[in-house]
Amino acid sequence: MLQGKLISFSPKMNGAVQDTYSGTNGLLYKFVLVMEINGTEEKGDANAKSTSPSWKTGDIYSFERKVNGQQGQFISYSKLENVSNPKQVYSGKNSSGGIEFAKQKAAECAYHATACFWADPDNKQHFKQEIYHGPTTVFYQHIVETGIEKDIWLNIAALNALVDRSEKVYRIMAVKGKKHIDLWLEAADKIKQIMILLINPNDSNAKPN
């Protein structure tokens, strides 16, 4: 494992869309990183599960580095671990905790869901790409609507589950007279109700329709 400072990172674009890779770990998003290793800066690729990874510029990371190409022009990084600020996890959440951290994760979840939303060819036909981030706002507002931390985490879990299912085996079908994004929110709410029942089987208010 090498160590180096993360100078910057940005999405690796394929035209107007972020480049992705689908492998054994599901859908991954490609990024271009600038790393400083032993005083020398270099540029390489790395994958992340989210469109907004928690990498922090200026911090030191450990990582694996691979070099390909006849002139060594293709560099890739994997297994990045923050050495400057290692994560501490309690009860399944980052130690910073609190409503602000929940809202941060809600924003990440909304951004990830938007990428999956636009991956549906039906949406590309019915929406203009100029409003690409429109669904991000809708998803985020839905997640944090009540302002209650526990509810925000449940909404995040439900939307992440829907996105995971949509990426692999499930497609939300169009319904005449309804916006497709509203169908997404309805599907996420149904998953949330099922999760609440799993956590508290006696909650009669959470029975799915």
Backbone hydrogen bonds, N-H to C=O, Kabsch-Sander energy under -0.5 kcal/mol:
donor,donor_aa,acceptor,acceptor_aa,energy
2,L,63,F,-2.8
4,G,61,Y,-2.1
5,K,36,E,-2.3
6,L,59,D,-2.4
7,I,5,K,-0.8
7,I,34,V,-2.8
8,S,34,V,-1.3
10,S,32,V,-1.8
12,K,30,K,-2.4
13,M,11,P,-0.8
14,N,17,V,-3.7
16,A,14,N,-0.5
17,V,14,N,-1.2
19,D,12,K,-3.6
21,Y,28,L,-2.6
23,G,21,Y,-0.6
23,G,26,G,-2.0
26,G,23,G,-1.7
28,L,21,Y,-2.9
29,Y,48,A,-3.6
30,K,19,D,-2.6
31,F,46,A,-2.8
32,V,10,S,-3.2
33,L,31,F,-0.5
33,L,44,G,-3.5
34,V,8,S,-2.6
35,M,33,L,-0.6
35,M,42,E,-2.5
36,E,5,K,-2.7
37,I,35,M,-0.6
37,I,40,T,-3.0
38,N,36,E,-0.5
40,T,37,I,-1.7
42,E,35,M,-2.4
44,G,33,L,-2.5
45,D,75,I,-2.6
46,A,31,F,-2.1
48,A,29,Y,-2.0
58,G,6,L,-3.6
59,D,56,K,-1.7
61,Y,4,G,-3.1
62,S,81,E,-2.6
63,F,2,L,-2.0
64,E,78,S,-2.9
66,K,76,S,-2.6
68,N,74,F,-3.2
72,G,69,G,-1.4
74,F,68,N,-2.4
75,I,73,Q,-0.7
76,S,66,K,-2.4
77,Y,45,D,-3.3
78,S,64,E,-2.0
81,E,62,S,-2.3
83,V,60,I,-2.9
83,V,81,E,-0.6
84,S,60,I,-1.4
90,Y,93,K,-2.5
93,K,90,Y,-2.2
95,S,88,Q,-1.9
97,G,94,N,-1.5
101,F,97,G,-0.8
102,A,98,G,-1.8
103,K,99,I,-2.4
104,Q,100,E,-2.0
105,K,101,F,-2.3
106,A,102,A,-1.9
107,A,103,K,-2.1
108,E,104,Q,-2.0
109,C,105,K,-2.5
110,A,106,A,-2.6
111,Y,107,A,-2.2
112,H,108,E,-2.3
113,A,109,C,-2.6
114,T,110,A,-1.8
115,A,111,Y,-1.6
116,C,112,H,-1.6
117,F,113,A,-2.6
118,W,114,T,-2.4
119,A,115,A,-0.8
120,D,116,C,-0.6
120,D,117,F,-1.0
123,N,120,D,-0.8
124,K,120,D,-1.4
125,Q,121,P,-1.3
126,H,122,D,-1.4
127,F,123,N,-1.6
131,I,128,K,-1.6
132,Y,129,Q,-1.6
134,G,131,I,-2.0
137,T,133,H,-1.4
138,V,134,G,-1.6
139,F,135,P,-3.0
140,Y,136,T,-2.5
141,Q,137,T,-2.6
142,H,138,V,-1.9
143,I,139,F,-2.1
144,V,140,Y,-2.2
145,E,142,H,-0.6
147,G,144,V,-0.7
149,E,147,G,-0.5
152,I,148,I,-2.4
153,W,149,E,-2.3
154,L,150,K,-1.7
155,N,151,D,-2.4
156,I,152,I,-2.4
157,A,153,W,-2.4
158,A,154,L,-2.4
159,L,155,N,-2.5
160,N,156,I,-2.6
161,A,157,A,-2.0
162,L,158,A,-2.1
163,V,159,L,-2.6
164,D,160,N,-2.6
165,R,161,A,-2.2
166,S,162,L,-2.6
167,E,163,V,-2.3
168,K,164,D,-0.9
169,V,165,R,-1.8
170,Y,165,R,-2.6
173,M,171,R,-0.6
178,K,175,V,-2.0
183,L,179,K,-1.5
184,W,180,H,-1.7
185,L,181,I,-2.0
186,E,182,D,-2.3
187,A,183,L,-2.3
188,A,184,W,-2.4
189,D,185,L,-2.3
190,K,186,E,-1.9
191,I,187,A,-1.9
192,K,188,A,-2.3
193,Q,189,D,-2.2
194,I,190,K,-1.9
195,M,191,I,-2.3
196,I,192,K,-2.5
197,L,193,Q,-2.0
198,L,194,I,-2.0
199,I,195,M,-2.2
200,N,196,I,-3.3
203,D,200,N,-2.1
204,S,202,N,-1.3
206,A,203,D,-1.3
207,K,204,S,-0.8
